[in-house]
Amino acid sequence: MNALITGFHHVCIKTRDWPRTLAFYRDTLGFTEKIAWNLRGTGRRAVMLDTGDGNYVEVFEDPDYIPSPNGSVIHFALRTAHLDELAARVRAAGATITIEPKDVTLATTNGIGPVAIRIFFCEGPSGEVIEFFQNTAT
C-alpha cells in the first residue's frame, strides 16, 4: 500500500435540493452528520456525512446546479452487508433503482480467481449514481 495514501476519504456531490438530499443520505441510508459549514462568501451550505468507518459523502448546496447525465464521476460505491434490505429502503424512499439487486461474478485478471459480488445501483437525489456493493473478498 502506498504510504502517502491511506484510503478513501470522501466523494463530493452538488445538490440543488438540500432537504431532499439530506433526507436521503441521513434518513434512508443512515449516514450521520460529521461537520457542516457555509461555503465562503456564497451563503450556501456544505456538510460531510459519515458513511461509517471515517468515509464520507460531502454535499455542496448549489441552487443553480444542473446535473450532467454523464459527469466526470461515473459512480461511487458504498459497501454493505445487507444489500437486499438496503434496496428495499432505497425503493421505499422513492429513489430510482437503475440496476436491480443481482449477483455477479468478476472474472479477475490478476490470479485471484472468480470473485462473487452482489450489487445494485440507484440514482441519488441530485442525479448521482450510487452503487451498493456486497462481497467478502474486498
MARBALUM-38543 format. One record per residue (C-alpha): residue number from 1; residue in one letter; chain; z, x, y. Coordinates in steps of 0.2 Angstrom, whole numbers. Layout:
// residues N
n_res_chain_Z_X_Y
NUM_a_A_Z_X_Y
...
***
This chain:
// residues 138
n_res_chain_Z_X_Y
1_m_A_0_0_0
2_n_A_-4_6_17
3_a_A_12_11_25
4_l_A_6_6_43
5_i_A_3_-12_37
6_t_A_17_-22_29
7_g_A_9_-38_26
8_f_A_3_-55_33
9_h_A_12_-60_49
10_h_A_3_-75_57
11_v_A_-13_-84_59
12_c_A_-16_-92_77
13_i_A_-24_-108_80
14_k_A_-28_-118_96
15_t_A_-25_-137_97
16_r_A_-29_-150_110
17_d_A_-17_-162_101
18_w_A_0_-154_102
19_p_A_11_-168_95
20_r_A_-1_-171_80
21_t_A_-2_-153_76
22_l_A_17_-150_76
23_a_A_20_-166_66
24_f_A_8_-160_53
25_y_A_15_-142_51
26_r_A_33_-146_53
27_d_A_35_-164_45
28_t_A_21_-164_32
29_l_A_21_-145_27
30_g_A_39_-142_31
31_f_A_37_-127_42
32_t_A_51_-123_54
33_e_A_50_-118_72
34_k_A_55_-100_74
35_i_A_51_-97_93
36_a_A_42_-107_106
37_w_A_36_-102_123
38_n_A_25_-106_138
39_l_A_9_-96_139
40_r_A_9_-86_155
41_g_A_3_-94_171
42_t_A_-5_-109_161
43_g_A_9_-121_158
44_r_A_3_-123_140
45_r_A_14_-122_125
46_a_A_15_-110_111
47_v_A_25_-109_95
48_m_A_27_-98_80
49_l_A_30_-109_64
50_d_A_38_-101_49
51_t_A_29_-104_33
52_g_A_43_-96_23
53_d_A_47_-78_20
54_g_A_43_-72_38
55_n_A_25_-78_38
56_y_A_19_-89_52
57_v_A_6_-100_59
58_e_A_5_-98_78
59_v_A_-1_-113_88
60_f_A_-8_-112_106
61_e_A_-10_-128_116
62_d_A_-27_-129_125
63_p_A_-31_-147_131
64_d_A_-49_-141_134
65_y_A_-52_-134_116
66_i_A_-67_-140_106
67_p_A_-66_-134_88
68_s_A_-81_-125_82
69_p_A_-87_-131_65
70_n_A_-89_-113_59
71_g_A_-77_-102_69
72_s_A_-73_-84_65
73_v_A_-58_-88_54
74_i_A_-65_-95_38
75_h_A_-49_-102_32
76_f_A_-31_-97_29
77_a_A_-22_-99_13
78_l_A_-4_-105_10
79_r_A_5_-101_-6
80_t_A_14_-115_-15
81_a_A_22_-118_-32
82_h_A_20_-137_-30
83_l_A_1_-139_-27
84_d_A_-1_-157_-33
85_e_A_15_-163_-24
86_l_A_9_-155_-8
87_a_A_-9_-163_-9
88_a_A_0_-180_-10
89_r_A_10_-176_5
90_v_A_-5_-170_15
91_r_A_-15_-185_10
92_a_A_-1_-197_15
93_a_A_-1_-189_32
94_g_A_-19_-194_34
95_a_A_-26_-176_33
96_t_A_-44_-175_26
97_i_A_-44_-166_9
98_t_A_-61_-157_9
99_i_A_-59_-150_-9
100_e_A_-48_-159_-21
101_p_A_-35_-150_-31
102_k_A_-43_-141_-45
103_d_A_-41_-126_-57
104_v_A_-52_-111_-55
105_t_A_-53_-95_-65
106_l_A_-58_-80_-55
107_a_A_-69_-68_-64
108_t_A_-62_-52_-57
109_t_A_-72_-36_-55
110_n_A_-58_-23_-54
111_g_A_-52_-23_-73
112_i_A_-38_-36_-71
113_g_A_-47_-49_-81
114_p_A_-48_-68_-78
115_v_A_-36_-75_-65
116_a_A_-31_-93_-66
117_i_A_-28_-102_-50
118_r_A_-26_-119_-44
119_i_A_-32_-124_-26
120_f_A_-36_-137_-14
121_f_A_-42_-137_4
122_c_A_-39_-149_19
123_e_A_-44_-150_37
124_g_A_-29_-147_49
125_p_A_-26_-157_65
126_s_A_-36_-145_75
127_g_A_-51_-143_64
128_e_A_-44_-128_55
129_v_A_-47_-126_36
130_i_A_-32_-123_26
131_e_A_-32_-118_8
132_f_A_-17_-121_-3
133_f_A_-16_-108_-17
134_q_A_-5_-108_-33
135_n_A_-5_-94_-46
136_t_A_6_-82_-54
137_a_A_-5_-66_-53
138_t_A_-4_-63_-34
***
